[in-house]
């Protein structure tokens, strides 16, 4: 998390801290329910992978995954 050290005391650092706390809670709930069998690090990586490919389209449109964007 060396990159996090660069933004730790900024608003971005605060947002990342909150997001990781949310992910930790989600992970613990899923892990206790035996829904997933993976590490927390992999769980975070998967979350980042999915959210990095979601586009916020114009109003009244749902969030969308657009695989073609990966080719660009």
PQR file with spaces between the fields and no chain letter, atoms N, CA, C, O and H, PARSE charges and radii, in Angstrom:
ATOM       1  N    UNK     1       0.827   -1.195    0.000 -0.4000 1.5000
ATOM       2  CA   UNK     1       0.000    0.000    0.000 -0.0000 2.0000
ATOM       3  C    UNK     1       0.867    1.253    0.000  0.5500 1.7000
ATOM       4  O    UNK     1       0.470    2.271    0.566 -0.5500 1.4000
ATOM       5  N    UNK     2       2.018    1.200   -0.611 -0.4000 1.5000
ATOM       6  CA   UNK     2       2.887    2.369   -0.637 -0.0000 2.0000
ATOM       7  C    UNK     2       2.225    3.541   -1.351  0.5500 1.7000
ATOM       8  O    UNK     2       2.421    4.693   -0.963 -0.5500 1.4000
ATOM       9  H    UNK     2       2.340    0.372   -1.071  0.4000 1.0000
ATOM      10  N    UNK     3       1.446    3.258   -2.388 -0.4000 1.5000
ATOM      11  CA   UNK     3       0.762    4.342   -3.088 -0.0000 2.0000
ATOM      12  C    UNK     3      -0.264    5.014   -2.185  0.5500 1.7000
ATOM      13  O    UNK     3      -0.477    6.223   -2.273 -0.5500 1.4000
ATOM      14  H    UNK     3       1.287    2.322   -2.703  0.4000 1.0000
ATOM      15  N    UNK     4      -0.896    4.231   -1.320 -0.4000 1.5000
ATOM      16  CA   UNK     4      -1.877    4.800   -0.402 -0.0000 2.0000
ATOM      17  C    UNK     4      -1.222    5.813    0.533  0.5500 1.7000
ATOM      18  O    UNK     4      -1.841    6.811    0.901 -0.5500 1.4000
ATOM      19  H    UNK     4      -0.722    3.249   -1.249  0.4000 1.0000
ATOM      20  N    UNK     5       0.026    5.561    0.916 -0.4000 1.5000
ATOM      21  CA   UNK     5       0.730    6.483    1.807 -0.0000 2.0000
ATOM      22  C    UNK     5       0.797    7.890    1.224  0.5500 1.7000
ATOM      23  O    UNK     5       0.832    8.867    1.971 -0.5500 1.4000
ATOM      24  H    UNK     5       0.529    4.750    0.618  0.4000 1.0000
ATOM      25  N    UNK     6       0.814    8.004   -0.093 -0.4000 1.5000
ATOM      26  CA   UNK     6       0.908    9.314   -0.756 -0.0000 2.0000
ATOM      27  C    UNK     6      -0.383   10.129   -0.616  0.5500 1.7000
ATOM      28  O    UNK     6      -0.351   11.358   -0.673 -0.5500 1.4000
ATOM      29  H    UNK     6       0.785    7.210   -0.701  0.4000 1.0000
ATOM      30  N    UNK     7      -1.500    9.455   -0.436 -0.4000 1.5000
ATOM      31  CA   UNK     7      -2.792   10.158   -0.384 -0.0000 2.0000
ATOM      32  C    UNK     7      -3.507    9.958    0.953  0.5500 1.7000
ATOM      33  O    UNK     7      -4.664   10.350    1.106 -0.5500 1.4000
ATOM      34  H    UNK     7      -1.526    8.456   -0.390  0.4000 1.0000
ATOM      35  N    UNK     8      -2.829    9.358    1.901 -0.4000 1.5000
ATOM      36  CA   UNK     8      -3.462    8.952    3.159 -0.0000 2.0000
ATOM      37  C    UNK     8      -4.238   10.069    3.851  0.5500 1.7000
ATOM      38  O    UNK     8      -5.321    9.816    4.379 -0.5500 1.4000
ATOM      39  H    UNK     8      -1.889    9.040    1.776  0.4000 1.0000
ATOM      40  N    UNK     9      -3.729   11.276    3.864 -0.4000 1.5000
ATOM      41  CA   UNK     9      -4.373   12.364    4.607 -0.0000 2.0000
ATOM      42  C    UNK     9      -5.173   13.306    3.711  0.5500 1.7000
ATOM      43  O    UNK     9      -5.538   14.404    4.133 -0.5500 1.4000
ATOM      44  H    UNK     9      -2.849   11.482    3.435  0.4000 1.0000
ATOM      45  N    UNK    10      -5.443   12.890    2.496 -0.4000 1.5000
ATOM      46  CA   UNK    10      -6.244   13.706    1.577 -0.0000 2.0000
ATOM      47  C    UNK    10      -7.684   13.189    1.557  0.5500 1.7000
ATOM      48  O    UNK    10      -7.997   12.187    2.200 -0.5500 1.4000
ATOM      49  H    UNK    10      -5.147   11.998    2.153  0.4000 1.0000
ATOM      50  N    UNK    11      -8.547   13.871    0.825 -0.4000 1.5000
ATOM      51  CA   UNK    11      -9.928   13.391    0.701 -0.0000 2.0000
ATOM      52  C    UNK    11      -9.962   12.058   -0.049  0.5500 1.7000
ATOM      53  O    UNK    11     -10.824   11.221    0.219 -0.5500 1.4000
ATOM      54  H    UNK    11      -8.292   14.685    0.303  0.4000 1.0000
ATOM      55  N    UNK    12      -9.039   11.858   -0.977 -0.4000 1.5000
ATOM      56  CA   UNK    12      -8.956   10.564   -1.667 -0.0000 2.0000
ATOM      57  C    UNK    12      -8.582    9.469   -0.676  0.5500 1.7000
ATOM      58  O    UNK    12      -9.138    8.372   -0.717 -0.5500 1.4000
ATOM      59  H    UNK    12      -8.339   12.538   -1.194  0.4000 1.0000
ATOM      60  N    UNK    13      -7.654    9.763    0.199 -0.4000 1.5000
ATOM      61  CA   UNK    13      -7.269    8.786    1.217 -0.0000 2.0000
ATOM      62  C    UNK    13      -8.423    8.439    2.137  0.5500 1.7000
ATOM      63  O    UNK    13      -8.600    7.280    2.511 -0.5500 1.4000
ATOM      64  H    UNK    13      -7.202   10.654    0.232  0.4000 1.0000
ATOM      65  N    UNK    14      -9.202    9.435    2.499 -0.4000 1.5000
ATOM      66  CA   UNK    14     -10.372    9.195    3.344 -0.0000 2.0000
ATOM      67  C    UNK    14     -11.392    8.321    2.615  0.5500 1.7000
ATOM      68  O    UNK    14     -11.960    7.401    3.203 -0.5500 1.4000
ATOM      69  H    UNK    14      -9.058   10.377    2.195  0.4000 1.0000
ATOM      70  N    UNK    15     -11.619    8.612    1.337 -0.4000 1.5000
ATOM      71  CA   UNK    15     -12.576    7.826    0.549 -0.0000 2.0000
ATOM      72  C    UNK    15     -12.096    6.383    0.404  0.5500 1.7000
ATOM      73  O    UNK    15     -12.896    5.451    0.491 -0.5500 1.4000
ATOM      74  H    UNK    15     -11.158    9.359    0.859  0.4000 1.0000
ATOM      75  N    UNK    16     -10.806    6.196    0.184 -0.4000 1.5000
ATOM      76  CA   UNK    16     -10.269    4.843    0.059 -0.0000 2.0000
ATOM      77  C    UNK    16     -10.379    4.078    1.373  0.5500 1.7000
ATOM      78  O    UNK    16     -10.683    2.885    1.378 -0.5500 1.4000
ATOM      79  H    UNK    16     -10.156    6.953    0.112  0.4000 1.0000
ATOM      80  N    UNK    17     -10.134    4.759    2.476 -0.4000 1.5000
ATOM      81  CA   UNK    17     -10.252    4.124    3.790 -0.0000 2.0000
ATOM      82  C    UNK    17     -11.678    3.650    4.029  0.5500 1.7000
ATOM      83  O    UNK    17     -11.891    2.529    4.491 -0.5500 1.4000
ATOM      84  H    UNK    17      -9.887    5.728    2.472  0.4000 1.0000
ATOM      85  N    UNK    18     -12.645    4.487    3.722 -0.4000 1.5000
ATOM      86  CA   UNK    18     -14.059    4.127    3.892 -0.0000 2.0000
ATOM      87  C    UNK    18     -14.412    2.947    2.992  0.5500 1.7000
ATOM      88  O    UNK    18     -15.105    2.024    3.421 -0.5500 1.4000
ATOM      89  H    UNK    18     -12.472    5.397    3.346  0.4000 1.0000
ATOM      90  N    UNK    19     -13.935    2.973    1.736 -0.4000 1.5000
ATOM      91  CA   UNK    19     -14.250    1.894    0.792 -0.0000 2.0000
ATOM      92  C    UNK    19     -13.656    0.570    1.271  0.5500 1.7000
ATOM      93  O    UNK    19     -14.315   -0.467    1.204 -0.5500 1.4000
ATOM      94  H    UNK    19     -13.373    3.723    1.388  0.4000 1.0000
ATOM      95  N    UNK    20     -12.407    0.604    1.756 -0.4000 1.5000
ATOM      96  CA   UNK    20     -11.801   -0.637    2.245 -0.0000 2.0000
ATOM      97  C    UNK    20     -12.502   -1.154    3.498  0.5500 1.7000
ATOM      98  O    UNK    20     -12.574   -2.365    3.706 -0.5500 1.4000
ATOM      99  H    UNK    20     -11.871    1.447    1.810  0.4000 1.0000
ATOM     100  N    UNK    21     -13.012   -0.267    4.323 -0.4000 1.5000
ATOM     101  CA   UNK    21     -13.786   -0.707    5.483 -0.0000 2.0000
ATOM     102  C    UNK    21     -15.070   -1.386    5.033  0.5500 1.7000
ATOM     103  O    UNK    21     -15.462   -2.406    5.600 -0.5500 1.4000
ATOM     104  H    UNK    21     -12.954    0.717    4.154  0.4000 1.0000
ATOM     105  N    UNK    22     -15.735   -0.827    4.009 -0.4000 1.5000
ATOM     106  CA   UNK    22     -16.949   -1.446    3.472 -0.0000 2.0000
ATOM     107  C    UNK    22     -16.625   -2.824    2.884  0.5500 1.7000
ATOM     108  O    UNK    22     -17.351   -3.792    3.114 -0.5500 1.4000
ATOM     109  H    UNK    22     -15.417    0.002    3.549  0.4000 1.0000
ATOM     110  N    UNK    23     -15.535   -2.899    2.128 -0.4000 1.5000
ATOM     111  CA   UNK    23     -15.147   -4.176    1.531 -0.0000 2.0000
ATOM     112  C    UNK    23     -14.821   -5.206    2.612  0.5500 1.7000
ATOM     113  O    UNK    23     -15.152   -6.384    2.473 -0.5500 1.4000
ATOM     114  H    UNK    23     -14.946   -2.113    1.941  0.4000 1.0000
ATOM     115  N    UNK    24     -14.177   -4.765    3.678 -0.4000 1.5000
ATOM     116  CA   UNK    24     -13.846   -5.680    4.776 -0.0000 2.0000
ATOM     117  C    UNK    24     -15.114   -6.245    5.405  0.5500 1.7000
ATOM     118  O    UNK    24     -15.178   -7.438    5.701 -0.5500 1.4000
ATOM     119  H    UNK    24     -13.908   -3.808    3.791  0.4000 1.0000
ATOM     120  N    UNK    25     -16.124   -5.401    5.613 -0.4000 1.5000
ATOM     121  CA   UNK    25     -17.392   -5.865    6.186 -0.0000 2.0000
ATOM     122  C    UNK    25     -18.092   -6.836    5.242  0.5500 1.7000
ATOM     123  O    UNK    25     -18.580   -7.879    5.677 -0.5500 1.4000
ATOM     124  H    UNK    25     -16.073   -4.432    5.373  0.4000 1.0000
ATOM     125  N    UNK    26     -18.145   -6.501    3.947 -0.4000 1.5000
ATOM     126  CA   UNK    26     -18.768   -7.394    2.971 -0.0000 2.0000
ATOM     127  C    UNK    26     -18.046   -8.735    2.930  0.5500 1.7000
ATOM     128  O    UNK    26     -18.675   -9.793    2.918 -0.5500 1.4000
ATOM     129  H    UNK    26     -17.748   -5.654    3.594  0.4000 1.0000
ATOM     130  N    UNK    27     -16.718   -8.674    2.908 -0.4000 1.5000
ATOM     131  CA   UNK    27     -15.917   -9.888    2.860 -0.0000 2.0000
ATOM     132  C    UNK    27     -16.175  -10.772    4.075  0.5500 1.7000
ATOM     133  O    UNK    27     -16.349  -11.983    3.938 -0.5500 1.4000
ATOM     134  H    UNK    27     -16.208   -7.814    2.917  0.4000 1.0000
ATOM     135  N    UNK    28     -16.199  -10.176    5.254 -0.4000 1.5000
ATOM     136  CA   UNK    28     -16.424  -10.952    6.477 -0.0000 2.0000
ATOM     137  C    UNK    28     -17.792  -11.614    6.472  0.5500 1.7000
ATOM     138  O    UNK    28     -17.922  -12.767    6.884 -0.5500 1.4000
ATOM     139  H    UNK    28     -16.057   -9.192    5.366  0.4000 1.0000
ATOM     140  N    UNK    29     -18.820  -10.899    6.008 -0.4000 1.5000
ATOM     141  CA   UNK    29     -20.165  -11.479    5.941 -0.0000 2.0000
ATOM     142  C    UNK    29     -20.203  -12.652    4.968  0.5500 1.7000
ATOM     143  O    UNK    29     -20.755  -13.707    5.283 -0.5500 1.4000
ATOM     144  H    UNK    29     -18.715   -9.962    5.672  0.4000 1.0000
ATOM     145  N    UNK    30     -19.618  -12.469    3.789 -0.4000 1.5000
ATOM     146  CA   UNK    30     -19.611  -13.540    2.793 -0.0000 2.0000
ATOM     147  C    UNK    30     -18.768  -14.724    3.248  0.5500 1.7000
ATOM     148  O    UNK    30     -19.136  -15.876    3.021 -0.5500 1.4000
ATOM     149  H    UNK    30     -19.170  -11.613    3.533  0.4000 1.0000
ATOM     150  N    UNK    31     -17.659  -14.446    3.878 -0.4000 1.5000
ATOM     151  CA   UNK    31     -16.766  -15.501    4.336 -0.0000 2.0000
ATOM     152  C    UNK    31     -17.403  -16.297    5.478  0.5500 1.7000
ATOM     153  O    UNK    31     -17.281  -17.522    5.508 -0.5500 1.4000
ATOM     154  H    UNK    31     -17.360  -13.510    4.063  0.4000 1.0000
ATOM     155  N    UNK    32     -18.072  -15.635    6.407 -0.4000 1.5000
ATOM     156  CA   UNK    32     -18.732  -16.322    7.517 -0.0000 2.0000
ATOM     157  C    UNK    32     -19.886  -17.189    7.024  0.5500 1.7000
ATOM     158  O    UNK    32     -20.190  -18.226    7.614 -0.5500 1.4000
ATOM     159  H    UNK    32     -18.171  -14.641    6.383  0.4000 1.0000
ATOM     160  N    UNK    33     -20.524  -16.761    5.943 -0.4000 1.5000
ATOM     161  CA   UNK    33     -21.636  -17.530    5.384 -0.0000 2.0000
ATOM     162  C    UNK    33     -21.159  -18.642    4.448  0.5500 1.7000
ATOM     163  O    UNK    33     -21.968  -19.369    3.872 -0.5500 1.4000
ATOM     164  H    UNK    33     -20.278  -15.919    5.463  0.4000 1.0000
ATOM     165  N    UNK    34     -19.849  -18.764    4.304 -0.4000 1.5000
ATOM     166  CA   UNK    34     -19.249  -19.751    3.401 -0.0000 2.0000
ATOM     167  C    UNK    34     -19.701  -19.566    1.955  0.5500 1.7000
ATOM     168  O    UNK    34     -19.804  -20.535    1.203 -0.5500 1.4000
ATOM     169  H    UNK    34     -19.192  -18.173    4.772  0.4000 1.0000
ATOM     170  N    UNK    35     -19.966  -18.327    1.571 -0.4000 1.5000
ATOM     171  CA   UNK    35     -20.357  -18.031    0.197 -0.0000 2.0000
ATOM     172  C    UNK    35     -19.124  -17.913   -0.690  0.5500 1.7000
ATOM     173  O    UNK    35     -19.162  -18.280   -1.864 -0.5500 1.4000
ATOM     174  H    UNK    35     -19.882  -17.540    2.182  0.4000 1.0000
ATOM     175  N    UNK    36     -18.028  -17.400   -0.129 -0.4000 1.5000
ATOM     176  CA   UNK    36     -16.789  -17.284   -0.885 -0.0000 2.0000
ATOM     177  C    UNK    36     -15.659  -17.954   -0.136  0.5500 1.7000
ATOM     178  O    UNK    36     -15.675  -18.048    1.091 -0.5500 1.4000
ATOM     179  H    UNK    36     -17.997  -17.102    0.825  0.4000 1.0000
ATOM     180  N    UNK    37     -14.683  -18.416   -0.884 -0.4000 1.5000
ATOM     181  CA   UNK    37     -13.485  -19.006   -0.294 -0.0000 2.0000
ATOM     182  C    UNK    37     -12.282  -18.389   -0.988  0.5500 1.7000
ATOM     183  O    UNK    37     -11.649  -19.025   -1.831 -0.5500 1.4000
ATOM     184  H    UNK    37     -14.669  -18.340   -1.881  0.4000 1.0000
ATOM     185  N    UNK    38     -11.974  -17.166   -0.636 -0.4000 1.5000
ATOM     186  CA   UNK    38     -10.853  -16.456   -1.236 -0.0000 2.0000
ATOM     187  C    UNK    38     -10.248  -15.516   -0.204  0.5500 1.7000
ATOM     188  O    UNK    38     -10.814  -15.312    0.869 -0.5500 1.4000
ATOM     189  H    UNK    38     -12.488  -16.650    0.049  0.4000 1.0000
ATOM     190  N    UNK    39      -9.116  -14.957   -0.529 -0.4000 1.5000
ATOM     191  CA   UNK    39      -8.473  -14.018    0.395 -0.0000 2.0000
ATOM     192  C    UNK    39      -9.104  -12.640    0.259  0.5500 1.7000
ATOM     193  O    UNK    39      -9.751  -12.332   -0.742 -0.5500 1.4000
ATOM     194  H    UNK    39      -8.655  -15.123   -1.401  0.4000 1.0000
ATOM     195  N    UNK    40      -8.907  -11.827    1.272 -0.4000 1.5000
ATOM     196  CA   UNK    40      -9.416  -10.460    1.234 -0.0000 2.0000
ATOM     197  C    UNK    40      -8.748   -9.672    0.115  0.5500 1.7000
ATOM     198  O    UNK    40      -9.401   -8.853   -0.531 -0.5500 1.4000
ATOM     199  H    UNK    40      -8.381  -12.077    2.086  0.4000 1.0000
ATOM     200  N    UNK    41      -7.464   -9.902   -0.126 -0.4000 1.5000
ATOM     201  CA   UNK    41      -6.744   -9.196   -1.178 -0.0000 2.0000
ATOM     202  C    UNK    41      -7.343   -9.496   -2.545  0.5500 1.7000
ATOM     203  O    UNK    41      -7.522   -8.588   -3.357 -0.5500 1.4000
ATOM     204  H    UNK    41      -6.934  -10.568    0.399  0.4000 1.0000
ATOM     205  N    UNK    42      -7.658  -10.773   -2.809 -0.4000 1.5000
ATOM     206  CA   UNK    42      -8.263  -11.145   -4.081 -0.0000 2.0000
ATOM     207  C    UNK    42      -9.674  -10.570   -4.191  0.5500 1.7000
ATOM     208  O    UNK    42     -10.081  -10.129   -5.266 -0.5500 1.4000
ATOM     209  H    UNK    42      -7.513  -11.511   -2.149  0.4000 1.0000
ATOM     210  N    UNK    43     -10.410  -10.574   -3.105 -0.4000 1.5000
ATOM     211  CA   UNK    43     -11.750   -9.993   -3.083 -0.0000 2.0000
ATOM     212  C    UNK    43     -11.699   -8.521   -3.471  0.5500 1.7000
ATOM     213  O    UNK    43     -12.530   -8.056   -4.252 -0.5500 1.4000
ATOM     214  H    UNK    43     -10.080  -10.932   -2.232  0.4000 1.0000
ATOM     215  N    UNK    44     -10.727   -7.781   -2.929 -0.4000 1.5000
ATOM     216  CA   UNK    44     -10.562   -6.358   -3.270 -0.0000 2.0000
ATOM     217  C    UNK    44     -10.166   -6.192   -4.729  0.5500 1.7000
ATOM     218  O    UNK    44     -10.675   -5.304   -5.413 -0.5500 1.4000
ATOM     219  H    UNK    44     -10.053   -8.158   -2.294  0.4000 1.0000
ATOM     220  N    UNK    45      -9.262   -7.038   -5.212 -0.4000 1.5000
ATOM     221  CA   UNK    45      -8.818   -6.947   -6.603 -0.0000 2.0000
ATOM     222  C    UNK    45      -9.984   -7.178   -7.566  0.5500 1.7000
ATOM     223  O    UNK    45     -10.095   -6.499   -8.587 -0.5500 1.4000
ATOM     224  H    UNK    45      -8.848   -7.759   -4.657  0.4000 1.0000
ATOM     225  N    UNK    46     -10.840   -8.127   -7.242 -0.4000 1.5000
ATOM     226  CA   UNK    46     -12.009   -8.401   -8.082 -0.0000 2.0000
ATOM     227  C    UNK    46     -12.954   -7.206   -8.066  0.5500 1.7000
ATOM     228  O    UNK    46     -13.480   -6.816   -9.109 -0.5500 1.4000
ATOM     229  H    UNK    46     -10.750   -8.679   -6.413  0.4000 1.0000
ATOM     230  N    UNK    47     -13.172   -6.624   -6.893 -0.4000 1.5000
ATOM     231  CA   UNK    47     -14.024   -5.438   -6.783 -0.0000 2.0000
ATOM     232  C    UNK    47     -13.468   -4.306   -7.643  0.5500 1.7000
ATOM     233  O    UNK    47     -14.217   -3.648   -8.365 -0.5500 1.4000
ATOM     234  H    UNK    47     -12.745   -6.940   -6.046  0.4000 1.0000
ATOM     235  N    UNK    48     -12.163   -4.079   -7.570 -0.4000 1.5000
ATOM     236  CA   UNK    48     -11.542   -3.011   -8.357 -0.0000 2.0000
ATOM     237  C    UNK    48     -11.657   -3.287   -9.853  0.5500 1.7000
ATOM     238  O    UNK    48     -11.902   -2.378  -10.646 -0.5500 1.4000
ATOM     239  H    UNK    48     -11.554   -4.614   -6.984  0.4000 1.0000
ATOM     240  N    UNK    49     -11.478   -4.550  -10.227 -0.4000 1.5000
ATOM     241  CA   UNK    49     -11.569   -4.927  -11.641 -0.0000 2.0000
ATOM     242  C    UNK    49     -12.956   -4.626  -12.200  0.5500 1.7000
ATOM     243  O    UNK    49     -13.083   -4.056  -13.283 -0.5500 1.4000
ATOM     244  H    UNK    49     -11.279   -5.289   -9.582  0.4000 1.0000
ATOM     245  N    UNK    50     -13.981   -5.007  -11.467 -0.4000 1.5000
ATOM     246  CA   UNK    50     -15.351   -4.778  -11.936 -0.0000 2.0000
ATOM     247  C    UNK    50     -15.657   -3.282  -11.997  0.5500 1.7000
ATOM     248  O    UNK    50     -16.144   -2.790  -13.015 -0.5500 1.4000
ATOM     249  H    UNK    50     -13.878   -5.470  -10.587  0.4000 1.0000
ATOM     250  N    UNK    51     -15.375   -2.558  -10.914 -0.4000 1.5000
ATOM     251  CA   UNK    51     -15.728   -1.135  -10.871 -0.0000 2.0000
ATOM     252  C    UNK    51     -14.898   -0.283  -11.819  0.5500 1.7000
ATOM     253  O    UNK    51     -15.318    0.818  -12.175 -0.5500 1.4000
ATOM     254  H    UNK    51     -14.980   -2.957  -10.087  0.4000 1.0000
ATOM     255  N    UNK    52     -13.735   -0.759  -12.235 -0.4000 1.5000
ATOM     256  CA   UNK    52     -12.926    0.012  -13.180 -0.0000 2.0000
ATOM     257  C    UNK    52     -13.474   -0.083  -14.595  0.5500 1.7000
ATOM     258  O    UNK    52     -13.048    0.657  -15.481 -0.5500 1.4000
ATOM     259  H    UNK    52     -13.393   -1.653  -11.946  0.4000 1.0000
ATOM     260  N    UNK    53     -14.413   -0.989  -14.807 -0.4000 1.5000
ATOM     261  CA   UNK    53     -14.981   -1.176  -16.141 -0.0000 2.0000
ATOM     262  C    UNK    53     -16.441   -0.749  -16.255  0.5500 1.7000
ATOM     263  O    UNK    53     -17.084   -0.982  -17.279 -0.5500 1.4000
ATOM     264  H    UNK    53     -14.760   -1.590  -14.086  0.4000 1.0000
ATOM     265  N    UNK    54     -16.957   -0.130  -15.209 -0.4000 1.5000
ATOM     266  CA   UNK    54     -18.343    0.330  -15.217 -0.0000 2.0000
ATOM     267  C    UNK    54     -18.382    1.782  -15.661  0.5500 1.7000
ATOM     268  O    UNK    54     -17.586    2.606  -15.212 -0.5500 1.4000
ATOM     269  H    UNK    54     -16.435    0.059  -14.377  0.4000 1.0000
ATOM     270  N    UNK    55     -19.310    2.077  -16.539 -0.4000 1.5000
ATOM     271  CA   UNK    55     -19.496    3.447  -16.998 -0.0000 2.0000
ATOM     272  C    UNK    55     -20.790    4.000  -16.430  0.5500 1.7000
ATOM     273  O    UNK    55     -21.803    3.304  -16.361 -0.5500 1.4000
ATOM     274  H    UNK    55     -19.957    1.407  -16.903  0.4000 1.0000
ATOM     275  N    UNK    56     -20.745    5.237  -16.034 -0.4000 1.5000
ATOM     276  CA   UNK    56     -21.945    5.924  -15.566 -0.0000 2.0000
ATOM     277  C    UNK    56     -22.544    6.618  -16.781  0.5500 1.7000
ATOM     278  O    UNK    56     -22.069    7.672  -17.202 -0.5500 1.4000
ATOM     279  H    UNK    56     -19.923    5.803  -16.090  0.4000 1.0000
ATOM     280  N    UNK    57     -23.567    6.032  -17.326 -0.4000 1.5000
ATOM     281  CA   UNK    57     -24.203    6.566  -18.533 -0.0000 2.0000
ATOM     282  C    UNK    57     -25.138    7.715  -18.176  0.5500 1.7000
ATOM     283  O    UNK    57     -25.341    7.992  -16.994 -0.5500 1.4000
ATOM     284  H    UNK    57     -23.953    5.175  -16.984  0.4000 1.0000
ATOM     285  N    UNK    58     -25.710    8.388  -19.167 -0.4000 1.5000
ATOM     286  CA   UNK    58     -26.598    9.524  -18.884 -0.0000 2.0000
ATOM     287  C    UNK    58     -27.735    9.160  -17.923  0.5500 1.7000
ATOM     288  O    UNK    58     -28.009    7.987  -17.668 -0.5500 1.4000
ATOM     289  H    UNK    58     -25.545    8.163  -20.127  0.4000 1.0000
ATOM     290  N    UNK    59     -28.375   10.186  -17.410 -0.4000 1.5000
ATOM     291  CA   UNK    59     -29.462    9.980  -16.456 -0.0000 2.0000
ATOM     292  C    UNK    59     -30.480    8.962  -16.964  0.5500 1.7000
ATOM     293  O    UNK    59     -30.673    8.791  -18.168 -0.5500 1.4000
ATOM     294  H    UNK    59     -28.152   11.139  -17.617  0.4000 1.0000
ATOM     295  N    UNK    60     -31.109    8.307  -16.029 -0.4000 1.5000
ATOM     296  CA   UNK    60     -32.140    7.300  -16.287 -0.0000 2.0000
ATOM     297  C    UNK    60     -31.595    6.057  -16.978  0.5500 1.7000
ATOM     298  O    UNK    60     -32.366    5.251  -17.499 -0.5500 1.4000
ATOM     299  H    UNK    60     -30.953    8.446  -15.051  0.4000 1.0000
ATOM     300  N    UNK    61     -30.284    5.892  -16.990 -0.4000 1.5000
ATOM     301  CA   UNK    61     -29.668    4.693  -17.535 -0.0000 2.0000
ATOM     302  C    UNK    61     -28.972    3.964  -16.390  0.5500 1.7000
ATOM     303  O    UNK    61     -28.362    4.605  -15.533 -0.5500 1.4000
ATOM     304  H    UNK    61     -29.657    6.546  -16.567  0.4000 1.0000
ATOM     305  N    UNK    62     -29.054    2.655  -16.363 -0.4000 1.5000
ATOM     306  CA   UNK    62     -28.357    1.922  -15.297 -0.0000 2.0000
ATOM     307  C    UNK    62     -26.848    1.929  -15.535  0.5500 1.7000
ATOM     308  O    UNK    62     -26.385    2.225  -16.636 -0.5500 1.4000
ATOM     309  H    UNK    62     -29.550    2.135  -17.058  0.4000 1.0000
ATOM     310  N    UNK    63     -26.093    1.599  -14.494 -0.4000 1.5000
ATOM     311  CA   UNK    63     -24.658    1.416  -14.675 -0.0000 2.0000
ATOM     312  C    UNK    63     -24.451    0.255  -15.633  0.5500 1.7000
ATOM     313  O    UNK    63     -25.211   -0.714  -15.607 -0.5500 1.4000
ATOM     314  H    UNK    63     -26.470    1.358  -13.599  0.4000 1.0000
ATOM     315  N    UNK    64     -23.445    0.340  -16.464 -0.4000 1.5000
ATOM     316  CA   UNK    64     -23.254   -0.672  -17.489 -0.0000 2.0000
ATOM     317  C    UNK    64     -21.798   -1.091  -17.596  0.5500 1.7000
ATOM     318  O    UNK    64     -20.885   -0.278  -17.450 -0.5500 1.4000
ATOM     319  H    UNK    64     -22.827    1.126  -16.484  0.4000 1.0000
ATOM     320  N    UNK    65     -21.603   -2.380  -17.854 -0.4000 1.5000
ATOM     321  CA   UNK    65     -20.286   -2.886  -18.198 -0.0000 2.0000
ATOM     322  C    UNK    65     -20.185   -2.846  -19.720  0.5500 1.7000
ATOM     323  O    UNK    65     -21.079   -3.313  -20.425 -0.5500 1.4000
ATOM     324  H    UNK    65     -22.344   -3.040  -17.972  0.4000 1.0000
ATOM     325  N    UNK    66     -19.096   -2.289  -20.211 -0.4000 1.5000
ATOM     326  CA   UNK    66     -18.929   -2.162  -21.659 -0.0000 2.0000
ATOM     327  C    UNK    66     -17.601   -2.830  -22.027  0.5500 1.7000
ATOM     328  O    UNK    66     -16.560   -2.174  -22.012 -0.5500 1.4000
ATOM     329  H    UNK    66     -18.369   -1.909  -19.638  0.4000 1.0000
ATOM     330  N    UNK    67     -17.624   -4.117  -22.354 -0.4000 1.5000
ATOM     331  CA   UNK    67     -16.376   -4.846  -22.637 -0.0000 2.0000
ATOM     332  C    UNK    67     -15.568   -4.246  -23.781  0.5500 1.7000
ATOM     333  O    UNK    67     -14.341   -4.338  -23.773 -0.5500 1.4000
ATOM     334  H    UNK    67     -18.470   -4.650  -22.366  0.4000 1.0000
ATOM     335  N    UNK    68     -16.220   -3.639  -24.756 -0.4000 1.5000
ATOM     336  CA   UNK    68     -15.488   -3.082  -25.889 -0.0000 2.0000
ATOM     337  C    UNK    68     -14.507   -1.999  -25.454  0.5500 1.7000
ATOM     338  O    UNK    68     -13.474   -1.807  -26.096 -0.5500 1.4000
ATOM     339  H    UNK    68     -17.217   -3.564  -24.762  0.4000 1.0000
ATOM     340  N    UNK    69     -14.817   -1.293  -24.377 -0.4000 1.5000
ATOM     341  CA   UNK    69     -13.927   -0.240  -23.869 -0.0000 2.0000
ATOM     342  C    UNK    69     -12.551   -0.840  -23.540  0.5500 1.7000
ATOM     343  O    UNK    69     -11.535   -0.165  -23.707 -0.5500 1.4000
ATOM     344  H    UNK    69     -15.656   -1.449  -23.856  0.4000 1.0000
ATOM     345  N    UNK    70     -12.504   -2.085  -23.080 -0.4000 1.5000
ATOM     346  CA   UNK    70     -11.220   -2.716  -22.754 -0.0000 2.0000
ATOM     347  C    UNK    70     -10.316   -2.811  -23.973  0.5500 1.7000
ATOM     348  O    UNK    70      -9.092   -2.758  -23.847 -0.5500 1.4000
ATOM     349  H    UNK    70     -13.330   -2.633  -22.945  0.4000 1.0000
ATOM     350  N    UNK    71     -10.902   -2.948  -25.139 -0.4000 1.5000
ATOM     351  CA   UNK    71     -10.090   -3.052  -26.353 -0.0000 2.0000
ATOM     352  C    UNK    71      -9.455   -1.723  -26.738  0.5500 1.7000
ATOM     353  O    UNK    71      -8.437   -1.698  -27.431 -0.5500 1.4000
ATOM     354  H    UNK    71     -11.896   -2.991  -25.242  0.4000 1.0000
ATOM     355  N    UNK    72     -10.045   -0.626  -26.295 -0.4000 1.5000
ATOM     356  CA   UNK    72      -9.542    0.698  -26.684 -0.0000 2.0000
ATOM     357  C    UNK    72      -8.336    1.056  -25.960  0.5500 1.7000
ATOM     358  O    UNK    72      -7.788    2.138  -26.171 -0.5500 1.4000
ATOM     359  H    UNK    72     -10.871   -0.647  -25.732  0.4000 1.0000
